[in-house]
Amino acid sequence: MEKLISLGKITKNQGNKGEVRVAPYTDDLRRFEFLAEVILVSPDQSEKISKTVQDIWLHKNFVILKLKGIDDIDEALEYRNYEVKIAEEEL
């Protein structure tokens, strides 16, 4: 079983094209810059979804992610409070 490392938590949508706002668990936001894929884990940890990162940018103290397959506000809001994780070997 692969060990997952938490990078942050989705707090809300950002914009209207499916972007999500992530509250990072680190002060070094550059850690997000080279992500190609993330794993979204539901608050009760019953669901793990792998998503490809299409775009990433920083806004104030948040990380904004555009993930493949999330294309509008309603879809983005479905992932509110999900944790953003990566496999430990990707650190």
N, C-alpha and C positions, 0 to 999 in steps of 0.2 A: 504494500500500500504506500503510495507516494505521500510524502509530507508536504503540506501546503503552508506557505508563508503569507500572512495577511499584510497587505499594503495600505488598505484604507476601507472606508465604508461609503456606499452610495447614499447621498443625503436627499437628492432631488434631481429633477431634470434640469437641463441648461439649454435654453433656446427651444425651438419647436421642431427640430429635425432628428430627435432621438438621442441627443447627447446627454450624458449623465455627469453630475457633479460629484466628485469623490473628495471626502475629507480624509487627507492622508494621515497615516500613523507615524510618519517620519518628517523631520525638518528638511531633509535633503530631497527636494522634489525632483531633482535630476534622475533619481532612481526610476522614474516612470518613463523617461524619454525613449528608451530602447525596447519597450514592451511590444511584442508582436501578438501575444495571446494572453488572456487572463482567464481565471476561473471565478465565476460568480457563485457565492455560497449563500443560500437563504438563511434568514435569521435563526430558524430552528435546525439548520444544517441538514435538512432532509433532501435538499436539491442542490446539485452542483452542475453548472452549465459552463462549458468552454466557449469563449467568444474571441474572435479575431479583432484586434485593435486596428481601426481604419485611420484614426487621427487622434492626436493628443495635444493639449496645450494647457498652459497654466493661466489661472485667473484668480488674482488676489492670492489667498492662501489655499486655493483648491486646485485640483487636477480635473480637467474636463476630458472625458473620453468619448469618442465616437466609436461605437462597437458595431460590427457587421450584424445585420439582422434586426437592429433596433432603429426604427426609422421615423418614429413620431413620439409626441409627448406621452400618449397613453402607454405605449410600449415601454418607454423609459421609466415611467412611474411604477410599473410592475416590479421593477428591480430596486425600489427604494428600500433602504436598510440591508441590502445584500452586501456582503463583504467581498472585496476585490482581492483575490489571492493569486499567487503563482507557485509553481512547483519549486521546491527548495533548490534543486540543481540549476535553476535559472537565475539565482542570485548573482 
